[in-house]
Amino acid sequence: MLNVVVLVSGGGTNLQAIIDAVDSGVITNTKIAGVISNNKNAYALERAEKHGIPNQCISPKDYESREIFNQEFMKAVDALQPDLIVLAGFLVVIPAEMIAKYRNRMINIHPSLIPAFCGTGFYGLKVHEKALERGVKVVGATVHFVDEGTDTGPIILQKAVEVEQGDTPEVLQRRVMEQAEWKILPHAIDLIANGKVTVKDGKISAIDVTSASGETASYFSKAKGIIPKMISGQTTNVDAASGATYSSNGIITAVRN
């Protein structure tokens, strides 16, 4: 059983997607051990409370220094004995010691197709504002492991979402959540919970996306990188030109280079 701790700063829509997926069996072999927020007013804490999930607020504002906060924050996380930590809209810099301790056991959901619109300053609505300013036709979301950089860790899953005429940042944000974030984050957790994700030399070297929840496709990629690619339609075939492989629900898996 995978012990999961979710870190969140706001409303907790991705947390809710995880809760619902565990309850429905989309995520298997998994228990949500606890929820921690840096914001005492975060609705995510109420979501956790309604489902009987241990929850608490640990805010940097309540400590004399960031060093003391980091120590208390790590104590709280460690006390929950996580096998996997999920950053679900957590707007606090993760201590380097925690990243090292939970190497390849901490994942993040980012609302873009990394490497586009990511890095320092790209979070929340700002990502979608920049995407619309640039005039891109396809956006999406990425689940990746957390490393010392900002949105630079090994990519696990991505899903593309089309930009539509007349989109506002708010409308686009909601579509990316519904069509991508709330699908690939639970999917990634289920894959990890069932031992289907392998990291080698800082890259995802293999993923079997035949998850316990019923996915039917798989891929094996070279250790040298996974390249994002736009998708249209749903297929389990390999694109002969690009080498791209897609799962049955349109999730980008890998492109052979």
C-alpha positions in Angstrom: 0.0 0.0 0.0 1.4 3.3 -1.1 1.3 6.0 1.6 0.7 9.3 0.0 1.1 12.8 1.5 -0.4 15.7 -0.5 1.0 19.2 -0.1 -1.4 22.0 -1.3 -1.8 25.8 -0.9 -5.2 26.6 -2.3 -8.6 25.1 -3.1 -7.4 21.6 -3.6 -9.0 20.6 -6.9 -6.2 18.2 -7.7 -6.4 16.9 -4.2 -10.1 16.2 -4.8 -9.2 14.4 -8.1 -6.9 12.2 -6.1 -9.5 11.5 -3.4 -12.1 10.7 -5.9 -9.8 8.4 -7.9 -8.8 6.5 -4.7 -12.5 6.1 -3.8 -13.5 4.9 -7.2 -10.6 2.5 -7.7 -8.9 4.5 -10.5 -6.0 4.8 -8.1 -5.2 1.4 -6.6 -3.0 0.2 -3.8 -2.9 3.7 -2.3 -3.8 5.5 0.9 -3.8 9.2 1.4 -1.9 9.4 4.7 -2.3 13.2 5.2 -2.7 16.7 3.7 -0.4 19.6 4.6 -1.0 23.2 3.6 0.9 26.4 4.2 -2.4 28.3 4.2 -4.8 28.0 7.1 -7.6 29.2 4.9 -7.0 26.7 2.1 -10.2 24.9 1.1 -8.0 21.8 0.5 -7.9 21.3 4.3 -11.7 21.2 4.4 -11.8 18.7 1.6 -9.4 16.5 3.6 -11.5 16.9 6.7 -14.7 15.9 5.0 -13.0 12.7 3.9 -11.5 11.9 7.3 -7.9 12.5 6.1 -5.5 13.9 8.7 -4.7 17.5 7.8 -2.7 20.4 9.2 -1.4 23.9 8.4 2.3 24.6 8.7 3.0 28.2 7.5 6.3 30.0 7.2 4.5 33.0 8.8 4.3 31.2 12.1 8.1 30.8 12.5 10.9 33.1 13.2 13.0 32.0 10.3 12.7 29.9 7.1 15.3 27.5 8.6 13.0 26.8 11.6 10.0 26.4 9.4 11.8 24.0 7.1 12.8 21.8 10.1 9.2 21.7 11.5 7.8 21.2 8.0 10.0 18.2 7.4 9.1 16.8 10.8 5.4 16.9 10.0 6.0 15.3 6.6 8.3 12.6 8.0 5.8 11.8 10.8 3.3 10.7 8.1 5.8 8.2 6.7 5.1 8.9 3.1 6.1 6.6 0.3 5.2 9.3 -2.2 4.7 13.1 -1.7 2.4 14.9 -4.2 2.7 18.6 -4.7 -0.8 19.6 -5.8 -0.5 23.4 -6.2 2.0 23.9 -3.3 3.5 27.4 -3.4 6.3 26.9 -1.0 9.9 26.2 -1.9 10.7 22.6 -0.9 13.8 22.4 1.3 16.8 20.8 -0.4 17.1 18.3 2.4 13.6 17.1 1.7 14.2 16.8 -2.1 17.3 14.7 -1.4 15.6 12.5 1.2 12.6 11.8 -1.1 14.5 11.6 -4.4 12.1 10.1 -7.0 9.4 9.9 -4.4 8.0 13.4 -4.8 5.9 14.5 -7.8 4.5 17.7 -9.0 1.6 18.6 -11.4 2.4 21.6 -13.7 -0.2 23.2 -16.0 1.8 23.2 -19.2 3.6 20.9 -21.5 7.1 21.2 -20.1 9.5 22.6 -21.2 7.0 25.3 -22.4 5.8 27.9 -19.9 7.5 26.5 -16.9 10.2 27.5 -14.4 10.5 30.4 -12.0 7.4 32.6 -12.0 5.2 30.2 -14.0 2.4 29.0 -11.7 -1.3 29.2 -11.5 -3.1 31.5 -13.9 0.1 33.1 -15.0 0.9 30.0 -17.1 -2.3 30.3 -19.1 -1.9 34.1 -19.5 1.5 33.6 -21.0 0.3 30.8 -23.3 -2.5 33.0 -24.7 -0.1 36.0 -25.1 2.2 33.7 -27.1 -0.7 32.5 -29.2 0.0 28.8 -28.9 -2.6 26.3 -30.2 -2.0 23.5 -27.8 -1.3 23.6 -24.1 -1.6 20.9 -21.4 -0.2 19.5 -18.2 2.8 17.6 -17.0 3.4 15.3 -14.0 7.1 15.1 -13.1 9.4 14.1 -10.3 10.7 17.0 -8.2 14.4 17.8 -8.3 16.5 20.8 -7.2 15.4 22.9 -10.2 12.0 24.4 -10.9 9.9 22.1 -13.1 13.1 20.4 -14.3 12.6 16.9 -12.9 12.0 13.7 -14.9 8.7 13.8 -16.8 6.3 11.0 -16.0 3.2 11.9 -18.0 1.8 14.7 -20.2 -1.5 15.4 -21.8 -2.3 18.0 -24.4 -5.3 20.3 -24.5 -6.4 22.4 -27.4 -6.7 26.2 -27.1 -10.1 27.4 -28.4 -11.1 30.7 -30.0 -12.1 33.3 -27.4 -10.4 31.5 -24.5 -9.6 33.6 -21.4 -6.9 32.6 -19.0 -9.6 31.4 -16.5 -11.5 29.4 -19.1 -8.3 27.8 -20.4 -7.1 27.0 -16.9 -10.4 25.2 -16.1 -10.2 23.2 -19.4 -6.6 22.1 -18.6 -7.6 21.0 -15.2 -10.6 19.0 -16.4 -9.0 17.5 -19.5 -5.5 17.0 -18.3 -4.5 17.6 -14.7 -7.3 15.7 -13.1 -6.6 12.7 -15.4 -2.8 12.4 -15.5 -2.1 13.1 -11.8 -4.2 10.2 -10.5 -2.9 8.1 -13.4 0.7 8.8 -12.4 0.0 8.0 -8.8 -1.6 4.7 -9.7 1.4 3.8 -11.9 3.9 4.6 -9.1 1.7 2.7 -6.6 2.0 -0.4 -8.7 5.7 -0.2 -9.4 5.3 0.7 -13.1 7.6 3.8 -13.2 11.4 3.4 -13.5 13.9 6.3 -13.3 17.5 5.8 -14.6 20.2 8.5 -14.7 17.7 11.2 -13.9 15.3 10.3 -16.7 12.2 8.1 -16.9 13.6 5.0 -18.6 10.5 2.9 -18.6 6.8 3.2 -17.9 4.2 0.4 -18.2 1.0 2.3 -18.6 -1.1 -0.9 -18.3 -2.2 0.3 -14.9 -4.3 -1.7 -12.4 -7.2 0.7 -13.2 -7.5 -0.6 -16.8 -5.1 1.3 -19.1 -4.0 -0.8 -22.0 -0.9 0.6 -23.6 2.8 0.6 -22.6 6.1 2.1 -23.7 9.8 1.9 -23.1 11.8 4.9 -23.9 15.5 5.6 -24.2 17.1 7.0 -21.1 18.0 10.1 -23.1 14.9 12.2 -22.7 11.2 12.2 -23.4 10.2 14.8 -25.9 6.7 16.4 -25.6 4.6 16.1 -28.8 1.1 17.5 -29.7 -1.6 15.0 -30.0 -4.9 14.9 -31.9 -7.3 12.1 -31.5 -6.8 9.0 -29.5 -4.6 6.0 -30.6 -2.5 3.2 -29.2 -0.4 3.1 -32.4 3.2 4.3 -32.8 3.6 7.3 -35.2 6.0 5.9 -37.8 7.5 9.4 -38.5 8.1 10.5 -35.0 8.1 7.3 -33.0 5.5 8.7 -30.6 3.5 6.3 -28.6 0.1 7.2 -27.0 -2.0 5.5 -24.5 -5.7 4.9 -25.2 -6.9 8.0 -23.4 -4.6 10.4 -25.3 -1.9 10.7 -22.7 1.6 11.4 -24.1 4.0 8.7 -23.1 7.2 9.1 -25.1 8.9 10.0 -28.4 11.9 7.9 -29.4 14.9 10.0 -30.4 
